[in-house]
Amino acid sequence: MSLRQPYSVLVVIYTLEGEFLLLQRADDPDFWQSVTGGIDEGELPCATAAREVFEETGIDISQQQLRLVDEQRCHRYAIREQWRYRYQPGATVNTEYVFSLCLPKRYPIQLAADEHLSYLWLDANQASAKAWSDSNAQEIRTLASKLAHNSR
């Protein structure tokens, strides 16, 4: 396994009805999150986002002709102590690029068994309360607000 660069993507997947997808991590069952993943060397963040959506959910953005949105936001956060061994030496802060994927309805989810134990579709309040990271919760609230505004 090669060491990760301290750059990743967060992809918040939600439906037009305002249901947000959260995944339960296999290595920490109390940790619920949207799709996330490290950016491989030489890979663009948008390519990472599409790859991670497919790897973690089975949703093929290209084949389904879905629109992945670059939210033009980044978050920086301290890498959890217990996960630093996965990163390049000296990496203590990760930069996370934010994307969203709005689905017309719930799609069947095929979890990556080595990464996730379960998934839930929750409304924005429930999802933002259950999301482990503050940045994930913040992005869920932001997208829920945009969705509510656009449906008026």
Secondary structure, DSSP 8 states (H G I E B T S, - for coil): ---B-SEEEEEEEEETTSEEEEEEESS-TT-EESEEEE--TT--HHHHHHHHHHHHH---TTTTT--EEEEEEEEEEE--GGGGGGB-TT--EEEEEEEEEEESS-------TTTEEEEEEEEHHHHHHHBSSHHHHHHHHHHHHHHHHHT-
